[in-house]
Amino acid sequence: MAGHPAAKTCVACGRRIEWRKKWERDWENVRYCSKGCRKRGVSEVDADLESAITDLLAARGQGTTICPSEAARQVGGDDWRDLMEPARRAARRLVDAGEVQITQAGHVVDPSTAKGPIRIRRTT
């Protein structure tokens, strides 16, 4: 929107935070998109998932992709399924950092709105 500050990215989930009138006086301090993200924050497991994503991509050739489940399996072992959404959040945070891209059907997609299966690749 014209005249409003640029959108931000939630530090916990990596989704876009759009400016809202209620944040007008405090926009520079807004870091989370929701109370849930504020409560959850970024844990050690989240940092481990980010590291797993970057390590897996570094071990592969340029232009190759990984599934978030690969990072979840590496960090969670047999309990990897519970880490699927945290792995997707880790990928979104890495997109915001400029380290990776999220793709669907070979095309880069907006991580805030991507639904369904995704792949992660290094930025070129």
GROMACS elastic network, one bead per residue, 0.5 to 0.9 nm:
[ bonds ]
;  ai    aj funct       b0    kb
    1     4     6  0.58201   500
    1     5     6  0.83256   500
    1     6     6  0.85592   500
    1    19     6  0.88157   500
    2     5     6  0.83857   500
    4     7     6  0.87035   500
    4    19     6  0.68423   500
    4    20     6  0.88078   500
    5     8     6  0.88886   500
    5    18     6  0.87921   500
    5    19     6  0.66525   500
    5    27     6  0.82285   500
    6    18     6  0.77131   500
    6    19     6  0.73385   500
    7    16     6  0.64784   500
    7    17     6  0.55738   500
    7    19     6  0.60999   500
    8    15     6  0.84180   500
    8    16     6  0.57152   500
    8    17     6  0.50258   500
    8    18     6  0.67163   500
    8    19     6  0.81056   500
    8    30     6  0.84422   500
    8    31     6  0.78738   500
    9    12     6  0.87356   500
    9    13     6  0.82488   500
    9    14     6  0.55455   500
    9    15     6  0.55245   500
    9    17     6  0.54976   500
    9    18     6  0.86248   500
    9    31     6  0.74688   500
    9    32     6  0.78295   500
    9    33     6  0.80120   500
    9    93     6  0.82145   500
    9    96     6  0.70711   500
   10    13     6  0.57057   500
   10    15     6  0.54788   500
   10    16     6  0.62678   500
   10    17     6  0.62493   500
   10    30     6  0.85238   500
   10    31     6  0.56109   500
   10    33     6  0.54909   500
   10    34     6  0.86389   500
   10    37     6  0.79256   500
   10    93     6  0.82428   500
   11    14     6  0.58096   500
   11    15     6  0.82855   500
   11    31     6  0.60262   500
   11    32     6  0.61076   500
   11    33     6  0.84728   500
   11    37     6  0.82516   500
   11    38     6  0.88595   500
   11    41     6  0.75076   500
   11    42     6  0.75702   500
   11    93     6  0.70806   500
   12    15     6  0.83517   500
   12    31     6  0.83963   500
   12    32     6  0.66953   500
   12    33     6  0.83772   500
   12    37     6  0.56105   500
   12    38     6  0.73207   500
   12    40     6  0.72336   500
   12    41     6  0.50943   500
   12    42     6  0.54275   500
   12    43     6  0.89816   500
   12    46     6  0.89372   500
   12    89     6  0.73780   500
   12    90     6  0.84788   500
   12    93     6  0.76494   500
   13    16     6  0.89455   500
   13    32     6  0.81997   500
   13    33     6  0.81593   500
   13    37     6  0.67092   500
   13    41     6  0.83494   500
   13    42     6  0.83993   500
   13    86     6  0.81204   500
   13    88     6  0.83528   500
   13    90     6  0.72980   500
   13    92     6  0.68810   500
   13    93     6  0.67917   500
   14    17     6  0.89801   500
   14    88     6  0.89913   500
   14    89     6  0.59542   500
   14    90     6  0.74760   500
   14    91     6  0.79500   500
   14    94     6  0.80733   500
   14    95     6  0.79296   500
   14    96     6  0.68319   500
   14   111     6  0.78455   500
   14   112     6  0.73293   500
   15    33     6  0.75348   500
   15    89     6  0.81651   500
   15    92     6  0.68652   500
   15    93     6  0.80657   500
   15    96     6  0.88694   500
   15   111     6  0.68571   500
   15   113     6  0.81473   500
   16    33     6  0.77257   500
   16   111     6  0.84831   500
   16   112     6  0.58566   500
   16   113     6  0.89911   500
   17    20     6  0.88499   500
   17    30     6  0.87596   500
   17    31     6  0.85050   500
   17    32     6  0.76477   500
   17    33     6  0.56517   500
   18    33     6  0.85805   500
   19    22     6  0.86479   500
   19    23     6  0.70679   500
   19    24     6  0.78241   500
   19    27     6  0.75128   500
   20    23     6  0.54889   500
   20    24     6  0.67566   500
   20    27     6  0.84998   500
   21    24     6  0.51340   500
   21    25     6  0.86056   500
   22    25     6  0.77429   500
   22    26     6  0.84804   500
   22    27     6  0.89376   500
   23    26     6  0.51923   500
   23    27     6  0.51461   500
   23    28     6  0.88296   500
   23    29     6  0.89783   500
   23    30     6  0.75995   500
   24    27     6  0.56139   500
   24    28     6  0.89908   500
   25    28     6  0.83003   500
   26    29     6  0.55911   500
   26    30     6  0.67197   500
   27    30     6  0.52777   500
   27    31     6  0.87885   500
   28    31     6  0.83139   500
   30    33     6  0.79952   500
   31    38     6  0.81307   500
   32    35     6  0.74734   500
   32    36     6  0.86731   500
   32    37     6  0.59320   500
   32    38     6  0.56373   500
   32    41     6  0.84930   500
   33    36     6  0.83182   500
   33    37     6  0.65420   500
   33    38     6  0.77368   500
   34    37     6  0.52927   500
   34    38     6  0.63149   500
   34    39     6  0.86753   500
   35    39     6  0.60810   500
   35    40     6  0.85115   500
   36    39     6  0.51254   500
   36    40     6  0.60327   500
   36    41     6  0.84111   500
   37    41     6  0.56896   500
   37    42     6  0.86126   500
   38    41     6  0.54035   500
   40    43     6  0.76485   500
   42    45     6  0.80713   500
   42    46     6  0.58397   500
   42    47     6  0.72471   500
   43    46     6  0.50902   500
   43    47     6  0.65028   500
   43    48     6  0.86897   500
   44    47     6  0.50611   500
   44    48     6  0.61430   500
   44    49     6  0.86492   500
   45    49     6  0.61603   500
   45    50     6  0.86799   500
   45    75     6  0.76778   500
   45    76     6  0.88955   500
   45    83     6  0.88676   500
   45    86     6  0.83696   500
   46    49     6  0.51012   500
   46    50     6  0.63732   500
   46    51     6  0.87331   500
   46    86     6  0.64665   500
   46    87     6  0.73984   500
   46    89     6  0.80757   500
   46    90     6  0.62161   500
   47    50     6  0.51066   500
   47    51     6  0.62747   500
   47    52     6  0.86004   500
   47    90     6  0.75953   500
   48    51     6  0.50723   500
   48    52     6  0.60717   500
   48    53     6  0.86448   500
   48    71     6  0.88482   500
   48    75     6  0.67619   500
   49    53     6  0.61567   500
   49    54     6  0.86745   500
   49    68     6  0.89880   500
   49    71     6  0.59670   500
   49    72     6  0.67830   500
   49    74     6  0.82996   500
   49    75     6  0.64596   500
   49    83     6  0.86396   500
   49    86     6  0.76675   500
   49    87     6  0.59213   500
   49    90     6  0.62257   500
   49    91     6  0.84417   500
   50    53     6  0.51936   500
   50    54     6  0.63590   500
   50    55     6  0.85810   500
   50    71     6  0.81503   500
   50    87     6  0.75874   500
   50    90     6  0.52668   500
   50    91     6  0.68592   500
   50    93     6  0.81834   500
   50    94     6  0.71202   500
   51    54     6  0.52153   500
   51    55     6  0.59518   500
   51    56     6  0.84492   500
   51    71     6  0.86126   500
   52    55     6  0.50525   500
   52    56     6  0.59423   500
   52    57     6  0.84641   500
   52    70     6  0.84230   500
   52    71     6  0.52645   500
   52    72     6  0.81913   500
   52    74     6  0.68975   500
   52    75     6  0.71761   500
   53    56     6  0.52633   500
   53    57     6  0.61845   500
   53    58     6  0.85550   500
   53    66     6  0.79462   500
   53    68     6  0.75948   500
   53    70     6  0.80448   500
   53    71     6  0.55543   500
   53    72     6  0.89507   500
   53    87     6  0.83480   500
   53    90     6  0.81752   500
   53    91     6  0.74619   500
   53    94     6  0.89248   500
   53   120     6  0.82133   500
   54    57     6  0.51785   500
   54    58     6  0.60218   500
   54    59     6  0.86391   500
   54    94     6  0.87782   500
   54    99     6  0.82290   500
   54   100     6  0.83791   500
   54   122     6  0.81340   500
   55    58     6  0.50407   500
   55    59     6  0.62460   500
   55    60     6  0.88780   500
   56    59     6  0.52255   500
   56    60     6  0.66688   500
   56    66     6  0.74750   500
   56    70     6  0.81149   500
   56    71     6  0.74779   500
   57    60     6  0.52432   500
   57    61     6  0.76189   500
   57    62     6  0.81950   500
   57    64     6  0.75343   500
   57    65     6  0.70710   500
   57    66     6  0.69698   500
   57   120     6  0.83479   500
   57   121     6  0.68497   500
   57   122     6  0.66828   500
   58    61     6  0.73903   500
   58    62     6  0.82672   500
   58   122     6  0.83565   500
   60    63     6  0.84795   500
   60    64     6  0.64754   500
   60    65     6  0.81394   500
   60    66     6  0.89727   500
   61    64     6  0.57717   500
   61    65     6  0.88702   500
   62    65     6  0.86881   500
   62   121     6  0.83577   500
   62   122     6  0.73313   500
   62   124     6  0.79816   500
   63   121     6  0.65746   500
   63   122     6  0.69835   500
   63   123     6  0.84275   500
   63   124     6  0.77416   500
   64   120     6  0.84610   500
   64   121     6  0.61624   500
   64   122     6  0.79165   500
   65   103     6  0.86938   500
   65   119     6  0.58702   500
   65   120     6  0.51898   500
   65   122     6  0.76857   500
   66    69     6  0.82121   500
   66    70     6  0.67823   500
   66    71     6  0.83353   500
   66   118     6  0.88434   500
   66   119     6  0.55550   500
   66   120     6  0.52563   500
   66   121     6  0.66172   500
   67    70     6  0.55953   500
   67    71     6  0.75156   500
   67   117     6  0.82868   500
   67   118     6  0.66855   500
   67   120     6  0.62331   500
   68    71     6  0.54531   500
   68    72     6  0.63441   500
   68    73     6  0.87503   500
   68    84     6  0.66536   500
   68    85     6  0.86424   500
   68    87     6  0.55420   500
   68    88     6  0.61567   500
   68    90     6  0.89137   500
   68    91     6  0.76227   500
   68   118     6  0.75281   500
   68   119     6  0.69167   500
   68   120     6  0.71601   500
   69    73     6  0.59524   500
   69    74     6  0.84651   500
   69    80     6  0.74258   500
   69    81     6  0.76868   500
   69    83     6  0.80000   500
   69    84     6  0.60721   500
   69    87     6  0.73098   500
   69    88     6  0.88523   500
   70    73     6  0.51590   500
   70    74     6  0.62321   500
   70    75     6  0.87583   500
   70    80     6  0.88678   500
   71    74     6  0.50431   500
   71    75     6  0.62356   500
   71    76     6  0.83246   500
   71    80     6  0.86174   500
   71    83     6  0.86884   500
   71    84     6  0.86245   500
   71    87     6  0.67205   500
   72    75     6  0.53048   500
   72    76     6  0.56052   500
   72    77     6  0.76418   500
   72    79     6  0.85626   500
   72    80     6  0.50239   500
   72    81     6  0.71269   500
   72    82     6  0.81890   500
   72    83     6  0.53066   500
   72    84     6  0.59956   500
   72    86     6  0.81576   500
   72    87     6  0.60407   500
   73    76     6  0.52011   500
   73    77     6  0.50499   500
   73    78     6  0.71368   500
   73    79     6  0.76804   500
   73    81     6  0.78138   500
   73    83     6  0.81363   500
   73    84     6  0.89564   500
   74    77     6  0.59423   500
   74    80     6  0.78423   500
   75    79     6  0.89881   500
   75    80     6  0.72276   500
   75    83     6  0.82595   500
   76    79     6  0.52285   500
   76    81     6  0.79975   500
   76    82     6  0.81072   500
   76    83     6  0.68209   500
   77    80     6  0.55404   500
   78    81     6  0.80877   500
   79    82     6  0.62733   500
   79    83     6  0.76672   500
   80    83     6  0.52768   500
   80    84     6  0.69813   500
   81    84     6  0.55267   500
   81    85     6  0.86255   500
   82    85     6  0.73578   500
   82    86     6  0.80299   500
   83    86     6  0.51231   500
   83    87     6  0.59118   500
   83    88     6  0.86194   500
   84    87     6  0.50531   500
   84    88     6  0.63369   500
   84    89     6  0.87150   500
   85    89     6  0.61951   500
   85    90     6  0.85733   500
   86    90     6  0.61157   500
   86    91     6  0.86222   500
   87    91     6  0.62326   500
   87    92     6  0.86863   500
   88    91     6  0.50304   500
   88    92     6  0.62870   500
   88    93     6  0.87355   500
   88   111     6  0.89202   500
   88   118     6  0.85204   500
   89    92     6  0.50575   500
   89    93     6  0.62806   500
   89    94     6  0.86702   500
   90    93     6  0.51327   500
   90    94     6  0.62732   500
   90    95     6  0.87005   500
   91    94     6  0.50317   500
   91    95     6  0.62303   500
   91    96     6  0.87571   500
   91   100     6  0.73491   500
   91   101     6  0.81068   500
   91   102     6  0.74482   500
   91   111     6  0.83883   500
   91   120     6  0.71904   500
   92    96     6  0.63957   500
   92    97     6  0.87331   500
   92   100     6  0.84799   500
   92   101     6  0.84116   500
   92   102     6  0.77365   500
   92   111     6  0.58306   500
   92   112     6  0.76455   500
   93    96     6  0.50879   500
   93    97     6  0.63490   500
   93    98     6  0.87768   500
   94    98     6  0.62588   500
   94    99     6  0.54232   500
   94   100     6  0.57617   500
   94   101     6  0.80428   500
   95    98     6  0.50348   500
   95    99     6  0.58315   500
   95   101     6  0.55937   500
   95   102     6  0.72993   500
   95   111     6  0.76318   500
   95   123     6  0.87093   500
   96    99     6  0.76882   500
   96   100     6  0.83460   500
   97   100     6  0.79141   500
   98   101     6  0.78059   500
   98   122     6  0.89241   500
   98   123     6  0.70825   500
   99   121     6  0.87225   500
   99   122     6  0.61131   500
   99   123     6  0.57705   500
  100   120     6  0.65882   500
  100   121     6  0.54619   500
  100   124     6  0.85861   500
  101   108     6  0.64651   500
  101   109     6  0.79258   500
  101   110     6  0.89481   500
  101   111     6  0.83631   500
  101   119     6  0.83664   500
  101   120     6  0.57978   500
  101   121     6  0.53937   500
  101   122     6  0.61267   500
  101   123     6  0.58554   500
  102   107     6  0.82455   500
  102   108     6  0.56977   500
  102   109     6  0.59456   500
  102   110     6  0.74200   500
  102   111     6  0.63488   500
  102   114     6  0.84915   500
  102   118     6  0.64764   500
  102   119     6  0.57577   500
  102   121     6  0.65902   500
  102   122     6  0.89175   500
  103   106     6  0.56448   500
  103   107     6  0.50839   500
  103   109     6  0.54112   500
  103   110     6  0.84927   500
  103   111     6  0.86132   500
  103   114     6  0.86975   500
  103   117     6  0.89793   500
  103   118     6  0.57323   500
  103   119     6  0.51630   500
  103   120     6  0.62067   500
  103   121     6  0.76025   500
  104   107     6  0.54185   500
  104   108     6  0.65763   500
  104   109     6  0.65911   500
  104   114     6  0.81375   500
  104   116     6  0.85180   500
  104   117     6  0.69945   500
  104   118     6  0.52436   500
  104   119     6  0.63276   500
  104   120     6  0.89739   500
  105   108     6  0.85310   500
  105   118     6  0.82413   500
  105   119     6  0.85436   500
  106   119     6  0.83028   500
  108   111     6  0.88270   500
  109   112     6  0.86760   500
  109   113     6  0.79176   500
  109   114     6  0.64498   500
  109   118     6  0.89963   500
  110   113     6  0.56584   500
  110   114     6  0.60300   500
  111   114     6  0.52855   500
  111   115     6  0.87570   500
  112   115     6  0.89239   500
  114   117     6  0.84276   500
  114   118     6  0.76501   500
  115   118     6  0.78975   500
  121   124     6  0.88131   500
